[in-house]
Amino acid sequence: MTEDAPVRIRPEIAALPPYKQGKQAGPEAFKLSSNENPYEPLPAVVEALRRTVGVNRYPDATAARLRQALAVRFGVTPDEVHIGAGSVSILSQLMLAAAGPGDEIVYAWRSFEAYPGLVLIAGATPIEVPLGPGARHDLDAMAAAVTDRTRAVIVCTPNNPTGPVVTQAEFDAFLAKLPPDLLVILDEAYAEFVTEPDAVDGLRRLGIADHPNVVVLRTFSKAYGLAGLRVGYAIGHRRILDAARSTAVPLSVTAQSEEAALTSLQAEDELLERVHTIAARRDRLAAALRTQGWDIPDAQGNFVWLATGGQTMDAAARFEDGGCIVRPFAGDGIRISVGEEEAVEKVLQIAASVVEDLP
Ligand code: PMP
């Protein structure tokens, strides 16, 4: 039974389910459902949070210190950096800035589950282009889906939840096919985990001057382990980021979050050491799953994808019963984050029995 709201709600919003988060885990289970970093925060980050005083004052709305530090880190100017309360909030700002009713936004599917909702919230129409072989972006089909109504294209690399990257050569060829004034959002939330040498890297090899229509999104949530503090950033042309700043909910990045992100940047070597360990663990997990008979797409993030099809919900329940909370996408597959070493062992044990019962 549906019950109407007592006031008028935009119909597309009334029909939109709220964002569904990966399931929480009790103390007995490993939480492998949200691609989080299993490590505890660095002592320096805890100390930075403790020392940040003044919660009776608003934070710096522009996060100037963090923008400055990221500008130095990536060789851009501070106005070519924008900070948001998680990169998902910057995605939303870009959608609102670029598109409205009658406009289209193209992205691959399956990909990050927040995309369709953010497009609909902007009032625009999502155009979902099925992934190609190997659960990879089909960039030819995506370029072909661009029309004169398209206002943005989102490319997620490594693709959440399936894992493969887009290569630099593929991305260059894709850009060459697109109108130069079409916004291209390169969502690189998992970039630091990538070990594939041919992968596109929006901050190492793509220049803002050469590609002023490309905005690169990164986050402190994954490799830097600050998911709970909500800090993400975009690097791109000042005019595009000014538009994102204009659609942002003001003051949503807290002083604590900015300070923790600054401290994490300073401790980057130590954090990237952890990233290296997680990537090695991921490769071991993927290889062992393939040995068990699973067809695992190239895994370049901090997660692996099991194509469980019609058995997905049953299989996810078996992982849960075994003490591993995973992320099922009904009818399609299961995404498992690379967690603690013991979690990997547990996943492998359960996966070995699940694979035997798949058709
Ligand atoms: N992009 C992708 C592809 C993601 O998987 C996520 C998080 N699951 C985000 C963006 C958003 O991350 P955050 O808002 O924590 O920065």
Boltz pocket constraint, residues with backbone or C-beta under 6 A from the ligand:
constraints:
  - pocket:
      binder: B
      contacts: [[A, 34], [A, 35], [A, 85], [A, 86], [A, 87], [A, 88], [A, 89], [A, 112], [A, 156], [A, 158], [A, 160], [A, 187], [A, 189], [A, 218], [A, 219], [A, 220], [A, 221], [A, 227], [A, 230], [A, 231], [A, 232]]
      max_distance: 6.0
